[in-house]
Amino acid sequence: MLKDGTYAAWYKTPLDQGTGIVHVANGQIWGRDSLMTYHGSCRVDGDHFTATVSTKRHTDGRATVFGVEDELTLDIEGNCPGKIATYTATAQQVPGMILQGTLILTEQQEPSRIEPPPAFNPGKLPKLPKRSR
C-alpha cells in the first residue's frame, strides 16, 4: 500500500532518466526534481494506486525526460506491495511515450539514546606534580 510519507523517486523514458523526491499525504502527491515541481492527487486501493500530476518548470535548461520543454500533465498507475512502488505514467502532451518509475519510502531512524553528560567533578581531574623552586 502506498503510505503517506516521503519517497525517493527514479524514473525513465526511452529518451532520458531522472531522480526526485515525492511526498504523499492525505490523497495529495507533490515533489520536485532538478527541473520541475509537481503536484496532484492520488487514490490508493489496496496495493494499487493512481494519480494525476501537473508539472511546473522551475529551472530553464534541458528538456524533460519526455523530450519537451513544456509543462506536463501525467496520468500515473502503479503498485506498492511494501516499501517500494513501481509505476508507469503517460503525459497528455506527449502521446505514446511511457515513463517507468520506482518510489522508495524513506524511513526515519529512531534517534539513538542520548545520555546526559556526567556532572563536572574537579576531584577527578589528574593531579599535576608539585614544582620545587
C-alpha positions in Angstrom: 0.0 0.0 0.0 1.3 3.5 -0.9 1.6 5.0 2.5 1.8 8.7 3.5 5.4 9.7 3.6 8.4 10.8 1.6 9.8 8.8 -1.3 12.9 8.8 -3.3 11.9 8.7 -7.0 13.7 7.2 -10.0 12.1 7.3 -13.5 13.0 6.8 -17.1 11.6 7.1 -20.6 13.3 5.8 -23.8 14.9 9.3 -24.1 16.3 10.0 -20.6 16.1 9.3 -16.9 15.9 11.3 -13.7 15.5 11.3 -9.9 13.5 13.3 -7.5 11.7 13.5 -4.2 7.9 12.7 -3.8 5.7 13.4 -0.8 2.3 11.6 -0.3 -0.2 12.7 2.3 -4.0 12.8 2.6 -4.7 12.0 -1.0 -2.2 14.6 -2.3 1.1 13.9 -4.1 3.8 16.6 -4.7 7.5 16.8 -5.2 10.4 18.1 -7.2 13.4 17.2 -9.3 16.2 19.2 -10.9 13.9 20.8 -13.5 10.3 20.6 -12.3 8.0 20.8 -9.3 4.9 18.6 -9.4 1.6 18.3 -7.5 -1.7 16.5 -7.8 -4.0 14.0 -6.3 -3.7 10.3 -5.8 -6.0 7.4 -4.9 -5.0 4.2 -3.2 -6.9 1.0 -3.4 -5.0 -1.7 -1.5 -1.7 -2.2 -3.3 -2.8 -0.3 -6.4 -2.6 3.4 -6.8 -3.4 6.1 -9.4 -2.5 9.7 -9.6 -2.9 12.7 -11.8 0.0 15.2 -11.5 0.7 18.6 -13.1 4.3 19.7 -13.5 5.7 23.2 -13.5 9.3 24.1 -14.6 11.4 25.9 -12.0 14.7 25.8 -13.9 15.4 26.6 -17.5 17.8 24.4 -19.5 17.4 20.9 -20.8 14.3 19.2 -21.9 12.3 16.9 -19.6 12.6 13.1 -19.8 9.7 13.3 -22.2 11.9 15.4 -24.6 9.8 18.6 -24.4 10.3 21.9 -22.6 6.6 22.2 -21.8 4.8 21.7 -18.5 3.0 18.4 -18.4 0.0 16.6 -17.0 0.9 13.0 -16.0 -1.5 10.1 -15.5 0.1 7.6 -13.2 -0.8 3.9 -12.4 1.2 1.7 -10.0 1.5 -0.9 -7.4 3.1 -0.8 -3.9 3.0 -4.1 -2.1 5.5 -2.9 0.5 8.0 0.0 0.8 8.9 0.1 -2.9 6.3 1.1 -5.5 6.6 0.7 -9.3 4.6 2.7 -11.7 4.0 3.8 -15.3 3.0 7.2 -16.4 1.9 8.9 -19.6 1.9 12.6 -20.4 -1.2 14.0 -22.2 1.1 16.4 -24.1 3.4 13.5 -25.5 1.1 10.7 -26.7 2.6 7.3 -26.9 5.6 7.9 -24.6 5.6 5.8 -21.4 7.6 6.7 -18.3 8.5 3.9 -15.9 9.4 4.6 -12.3 10.2 3.5 -8.8 9.3 5.1 -5.5 11.2 4.0 -2.4 9.8 5.0 1.0 12.3 6.8 3.2 12.2 5.8 6.8 13.5 7.9 9.7 15.8 6.0 12.1 14.9 6.1 15.7 17.3 8.6 17.4 19.9 6.8 19.5 19.6 7.2 23.2 21.2 10.4 24.3 22.5 10.2 27.9 23.2 13.4 29.8 26.8 14.3 30.2 28.3 13.4 33.6 28.4 16.1 36.3 31.6 18.0 36.5 33.8 16.8 39.4 37.1 18.6 39.7 38.3 15.9 42.2 38.5 13.5 39.2 41.0 15.7 37.3 44.6 14.4 37.1 46.9 15.9 39.7 50.0 17.7 38.4 53.3 17.1 40.1 54.4 19.7 42.6 57.0 22.0 41.5 60.0 22.9 43.6 61.6 26.3 43.4 
